[in-house]
Amino acid sequence: MLKQLKTTRRWLRSVVRARSHLSDMRRTIRYMRLRSEQPGTLEEFEYLLLFYYHKVEKGLSLPAPYRLFGVDVVRKILTIMRSWERAGHRTDHPVFVGATSSLSAYECRLATHGLDEEGRILPELRRYLAERANGSGLAADTPVRLSAAQIQEATCFDRLKALATVRRSCRDFAERRVEEEVVLRAIDIAQLSPSVCNRQSARVYVLTDPEQISAALSFQNGNRGFGHKVPALMVVTADARAFLDALERSQPYVDGGLFAMSLVYGLQSQGVVSCCLNWCVSDATDQAFKRLAGIPDWERIIMFIAVGYPLDEYLVPRSHRRNRDDVAMWGFRRTVSLEENL
């Protein structure tokens, strides 16, 4: 009887895991289709425009000699921007302004260096910019010029190492409110994190109400013994609609993870400690929490982060790290020819 019970439990766990995999596949098919149809919501317009105008920004950042590039991409951008305007979305939106700035810089590059003598795109582009007061006079503020001197001036390895070394998962917080301005400054830092094509899919929900924090942590399985002492809780997510298709199925976790790490350092740099909490749950639990919190189905939950000020002294695990020689791999692990892998 006991053996049969264990077998049944293993079978049920397998069913739960299989259901989670199937749900992931369903959401990937449903939401990761950035280029599959005409955008409708503002968010869909944002991601589509970011995807295309970042191509122009990258092209403008390439070293000389300059050449004509991106004609079809720019036509696509113009089509999206006209649709954006017809849909009644704000033209002072940062994404729209960024696209217009990129087009202005593109027009300037082509005109200055005589790269479109056949008029493949320049006349149409100039008409579009001239028809819009906010576009015709907009400064072409991309690409941004940086120097080795600027990089050197901002370089401070010892300070970064000290910050990274003192950052440890804290599970014992002071009874002190985390100020909104502190959180917002940390989010400003997190927004500088790289993301694929600058699509910026990451979102963060900030909870400061004790009842909401307690409710959220009841869905998470790694806060036993200290969850009741968490002054603020962040839920980091990534919008799956920002991605093209199943080839980018892992990208929400990559971009969301980069955002979360920068967020933690942004908090730590202001004297606020944190504890990253996993989101390893069944699909049913994931959906139940989203319903409670009002998080849309298309957002992938990356992690929770417990946040607060430290006590004068507190204990943390030493958490020995691997030897760096076990982590750093130089070159391929085996010698192969290119033809062998084609």
C-alpha positions as CSV (number, residue, x, y, z in Angstrom):
1,M,0.0,0.0,0.0
2,L,2.8,2.4,0.9
3,K,4.6,1.7,-2.3
4,Q,1.5,2.3,-4.3
5,L,0.9,5.6,-2.5
6,K,4.5,6.7,-3.3
7,T,4.0,5.7,-6.9
8,T,0.8,7.7,-7.1
9,R,2.4,10.8,-5.6
10,R,5.3,10.6,-8.2
11,W,2.7,10.3,-11.0
12,L,0.8,13.3,-9.7
13,R,4.0,15.4,-9.5
14,S,4.8,14.4,-13.1
15,V,1.3,15.5,-14.2
16,V,1.8,18.9,-12.4
17,R,5.2,19.4,-14.1
18,A,3.8,18.4,-17.5
19,R,1.0,20.9,-17.1
20,S,3.4,23.6,-16.3
21,H,5.5,22.9,-19.4
22,L,2.3,22.9,-21.5
23,S,1.2,26.2,-20.0
24,D,4.5,27.7,-20.8
25,M,4.2,26.5,-24.4
26,R,0.7,27.9,-24.7
27,R,1.7,31.3,-23.4
28,T,4.8,31.4,-25.7
29,I,2.6,30.7,-28.7
30,R,-0.1,33.1,-27.6
31,Y,2.0,36.1,-26.6
32,M,5.4,35.9,-28.3
33,R,4.3,36.9,-31.7
34,L,5.6,40.5,-32.0
35,R,5.6,40.6,-35.8
36,S,2.7,38.3,-36.5
37,E,-0.1,40.9,-36.7
38,Q,-0.9,44.6,-36.7
39,P,-0.3,46.2,-33.3
40,G,-3.4,47.2,-31.4
41,T,-2.6,48.2,-27.9
42,L,-0.1,50.9,-27.0
43,E,2.3,48.3,-25.5
44,E,2.3,46.4,-28.8
45,F,3.1,49.6,-30.7
46,E,5.9,50.3,-28.2
47,Y,7.6,47.0,-28.6
48,L,7.3,46.9,-32.4
49,L,8.6,50.4,-32.7
50,L,11.5,49.7,-30.3
51,F,12.4,46.6,-32.3
52,Y,12.7,48.4,-35.6
53,Y,14.1,51.8,-34.6
54,H,16.8,50.1,-32.6
55,K,18.1,48.6,-35.8
56,V,18.6,52.2,-37.1
57,E,20.3,53.2,-33.9
58,K,22.7,50.2,-34.2
59,G,23.4,51.1,-37.8
60,L,24.2,54.7,-37.0
61,S,26.7,53.5,-34.3
62,L,28.8,51.4,-36.7
63,P,32.2,52.7,-37.6
64,A,33.1,54.5,-40.9
65,P,33.0,54.2,-43.8
66,Y,29.3,55.0,-43.9
67,R,26.9,53.5,-46.4
68,L,23.2,53.4,-47.1
69,F,21.4,51.0,-44.9
70,G,18.0,50.2,-43.4
71,V,15.8,51.5,-46.3
72,D,13.2,48.8,-45.7
73,V,13.5,49.1,-42.0
74,V,12.9,52.9,-42.1
75,R,9.8,52.4,-44.3
76,K,8.5,49.9,-41.8
77,I,9.1,52.5,-39.0
78,L,7.3,55.2,-40.9
79,T,4.3,52.8,-41.4
80,I,4.2,52.0,-37.7
81,M,4.5,55.6,-36.7
82,R,1.6,56.6,-39.0
83,S,-0.5,53.8,-37.5
84,W,0.5,55.0,-34.0
85,E,-0.8,58.5,-34.9
86,R,-4.0,57.2,-36.4
87,A,-4.7,55.1,-33.3
88,G,-4.6,58.3,-31.3
89,H,-1.6,57.5,-29.1
90,R,0.6,60.3,-27.7
91,T,3.3,61.5,-30.0
92,D,5.3,62.8,-27.0
93,H,5.6,59.2,-25.7
94,P,9.3,58.4,-25.0
95,V,9.3,55.5,-27.5
96,F,7.7,57.6,-30.3
97,V,10.1,60.5,-29.5
98,G,13.1,58.0,-29.6
99,A,12.0,56.7,-33.0
100,T,11.6,60.3,-34.4
101,S,15.0,61.2,-33.0
102,S,16.6,58.1,-34.7
103,L,14.9,59.0,-38.0
104,S,16.2,62.6,-37.7
105,A,19.7,61.3,-37.1
106,Y,19.3,58.9,-40.1
107,E,18.2,61.7,-42.3
108,C,21.2,63.8,-41.2
109,R,23.6,61.0,-41.9
110,L,22.3,60.3,-45.4
111,A,22.2,64.0,-46.3
112,T,25.6,64.9,-44.9
113,H,27.4,62.0,-46.6
114,G,25.4,61.8,-49.8
115,L,24.3,58.2,-49.2
116,D,21.0,58.3,-51.0
117,E,21.7,59.9,-54.3
118,E,18.9,57.8,-56.0
119,G,16.3,59.0,-53.5
120,R,15.3,55.6,-52.3
121,I,14.2,56.8,-48.8
122,L,15.4,60.4,-48.2
123,P,12.5,62.2,-49.9
124,E,9.8,60.2,-48.1
125,L,11.6,60.5,-44.8
126,R,12.0,64.3,-45.2
127,R,8.3,64.7,-46.0
128,Y,7.3,62.8,-42.9
129,L,9.6,64.8,-40.6
130,A,8.7,68.1,-42.2
131,E,4.9,67.5,-41.8
132,R,5.3,67.2,-38.0
133,A,6.3,70.1,-35.9
134,N,7.7,67.9,-33.2
135,G,9.8,66.0,-35.7
136,S,11.1,68.6,-38.0
137,G,12.9,70.5,-35.3
138,L,13.8,67.5,-33.1
139,A,17.5,67.2,-32.3
140,A,19.1,64.1,-33.7
141,D,20.4,62.9,-30.3
142,T,21.5,59.5,-31.3
143,P,24.1,58.0,-31.5
144,V,25.7,59.3,-28.3
145,R,29.4,59.8,-28.4
146,L,31.4,58.4,-25.5
147,S,35.2,58.5,-25.0
148,A,37.8,56.3,-23.3
149,A,38.3,59.2,-20.9
150,Q,34.7,59.1,-19.8
151,I,34.9,55.3,-19.3
152,Q,38.1,55.7,-17.3
153,E,36.6,58.5,-15.2
154,A,33.6,56.3,-14.3
155,T,35.7,53.2,-13.6
156,C,36.1,52.2,-9.9
157,F,36.6,48.5,-9.6
158,D,37.4,48.6,-5.9
159,R,34.1,50.4,-5.1
160,L,32.1,47.9,-7.2
161,K,33.8,45.0,-5.6
162,A,33.1,46.4,-2.1
163,L,29.4,46.8,-3.1
164,A,29.2,43.3,-4.5
165,T,31.0,41.8,-1.5
166,V,28.7,43.4,1.1
167,R,25.6,42.5,-0.9
168,R,24.3,39.4,0.8
169,S,20.8,38.0,1.1
170,C,19.3,39.7,4.3
171,R,16.6,38.0,6.2
172,D,16.4,40.3,9.2
173,F,15.3,43.8,8.6
174,A,15.0,47.0,10.6
175,E,11.5,48.2,11.4
176,R,11.8,51.2,9.0
177,R,9.8,52.1,6.0
178,V,11.6,52.1,2.6
179,E,11.1,55.5,1.1
180,E,9.4,55.7,-2.3
181,E,12.2,58.0,-3.6
182,V,14.8,55.4,-2.7
183,V,12.9,52.7,-4.6
184,L,12.4,55.0,-7.7
185,R,16.2,55.8,-7.8
186,A,16.9,52.1,-7.8
187,I,14.4,51.6,-10.6
188,D,16.2,54.3,-12.5
189,I,19.4,52.3,-12.3
190,A,17.6,49.1,-13.2
191,Q,16.2,50.7,-16.4
192,L,19.8,51.2,-17.6
193,S,20.2,47.4,-17.8
194,P,20.7,45.9,-21.3
195,S,17.7,44.2,-23.0
196,V,17.3,42.6,-26.3
197,C,16.8,45.3,-29.0
198,N,16.3,47.7,-26.1
199,R,12.7,46.4,-25.8
200,Q,12.7,47.0,-22.0
201,S,10.2,44.3,-21.1
202,A,10.9,44.3,-17.4
203,R,8.3,45.5,-14.9
204,V,8.4,45.7,-11.1
205,Y,5.5,45.7,-8.7
206,V,6.3,47.4,-5.4
207,L,4.3,46.2,-2.3
208,T,4.6,48.1,1.0
209,D,1.3,47.2,2.6
210,P,1.8,44.5,5.2
211,E,-1.3,42.6,4.3
212,Q,-0.4,42.6,0.6
213,I,3.2,41.5,1.4
214,S,1.9,38.6,3.6
215,A,-0.6,37.5,0.9
216,A,2.1,37.6,-1.8
217,L,4.6,35.7,0.3
218,S,2.0,33.0,1.0
219,F,2.5,31.9,-2.6
220,Q,6.3,31.8,-2.4
221,N,8.1,28.9,-0.8
222,G,11.4,30.5,0.4
223,N,10.5,33.0,3.1
224,R,9.7,30.9,6.1
225,G,11.0,32.4,9.4
226,F,11.4,35.9,8.1
227,G,8.6,36.7,5.7
228,H,6.6,38.5,8.5
229,K,9.5,41.0,8.9
230,V,9.7,42.1,5.2
231,P,9.1,45.9,5.0
232,A,8.7,46.0,1.2
233,L,8.4,43.4,-1.5
234,M,9.2,43.7,-5.2
235,V,7.8,41.4,-7.8
236,V,9.9,41.5,-11.0
237,T,8.1,40.4,-14.2
238,A,8.8,40.6,-17.9
239,D,6.2,41.2,-20.6
240,A,6.2,38.2,-23.1
241,R,4.5,40.4,-25.8
242,A,7.9,42.1,-26.3
243,F,9.3,39.0,-28.0
244,L,9.1,37.7,-31.5
245,D,8.5,34.0,-31.2
246,A,9.6,30.8,-29.5
247,L,13.2,31.4,-30.4
248,E,13.2,34.1,-27.8
249,R,11.4,32.0,-25.2
250,S,14.2,32.4,-22.7
251,Q,14.7,36.1,-23.2
252,P,12.1,37.3,-20.6
253,Y,14.2,35.6,-17.9
254,V,17.5,37.0,-19.3
255,D,16.2,40.5,-19.5
256,G,14.2,40.3,-16.3
257,G,17.2,38.8,-14.5
258,L,19.5,41.6,-15.6
259,F,16.9,44.2,-14.5
260,A,16.5,42.5,-11.1
261,M,20.3,42.4,-10.5
262,S,20.7,46.1,-11.3
263,L,17.7,46.8,-9.1
264,V,19.3,45.1,-6.2
265,Y,22.6,47.0,-6.7
266,G,20.6,50.2,-7.0
267,L,19.0,49.5,-3.6
268,Q,22.3,48.4,-2.0
269,S,24.1,51.5,-3.2
270,Q,21.6,53.5,-1.1
271,G,22.0,51.4,2.0
272,V,19.0,49.2,1.4
273,V,19.5,45.5,1.7
274,S,17.5,42.7,0.0
275,C,16.9,39.0,-0.5
276,C,16.1,37.6,-3.9
277,L,13.3,35.0,-3.6
278,N,12.7,32.3,-6.2
279,W,9.5,31.8,-8.1
280,C,9.5,28.1,-8.5
281,V,5.8,27.2,-8.4
282,S,3.3,25.2,-10.3
283,D,1.3,26.8,-13.1
284,A,-1.8,26.8,-10.9
285,T,0.0,28.7,-8.2
286,D,1.4,31.1,-10.7
287,Q,-2.0,31.8,-12.1
288,A,-3.6,32.1,-8.6
289,F,-1.1,34.8,-7.6
290,K,-1.5,36.7,-10.8
291,R,-5.2,36.8,-10.3
292,L,-4.8,38.1,-6.7
293,A,-2.2,40.7,-7.7
294,G,-3.8,41.8,-11.0
295,I,-0.8,40.8,-13.0
296,P,-1.8,40.1,-16.6
297,D,-1.3,36.6,-18.1
298,W,1.3,37.8,-20.6
299,E,3.8,38.8,-17.9
300,R,6.3,36.2,-16.7
301,I,7.2,36.4,-13.0
302,I,10.9,36.4,-12.7
303,M,11.4,36.7,-8.9
304,F,10.3,38.3,-5.7
305,I,12.8,40.6,-3.9
306,A,12.4,41.2,-0.1
307,V,13.6,44.8,0.6
308,G,14.4,46.8,3.7
309,Y,16.9,48.6,5.8
310,P,19.5,46.6,7.8
311,L,19.7,46.2,11.5
312,D,22.9,47.6,13.1
313,E,24.1,44.0,12.9
314,Y,22.6,40.9,11.4
315,L,23.6,37.4,10.3
316,V,23.9,36.2,6.7
317,P,25.2,32.9,5.2
318,R,28.8,32.9,4.2
319,S,27.8,31.3,0.9
320,H,31.2,30.1,-0.3
321,R,31.7,30.7,-3.9
322,R,33.2,28.3,-6.5
323,N,36.8,28.7,-7.4
324,R,36.9,31.1,-10.3
325,D,39.1,28.6,-12.3
326,D,36.0,26.3,-12.2
327,V,33.9,29.0,-13.6
328,A,36.1,30.7,-16.3
329,M,36.4,28.7,-19.5
330,W,38.8,30.1,-22.1
331,G,37.9,29.2,-25.6
332,F,36.0,26.1,-26.9
333,R,36.2,23.0,-24.7
334,R,37.2,20.9,-27.8
335,T,38.9,21.6,-31.1
336,V,36.5,21.4,-34.0
337,S,36.4,22.6,-37.5
338,L,33.6,24.9,-38.6
339,E,32.5,22.5,-41.4
340,E,32.0,19.8,-38.8
341,N,29.2,21.9,-37.1
342,L,27.4,23.1,-40.3
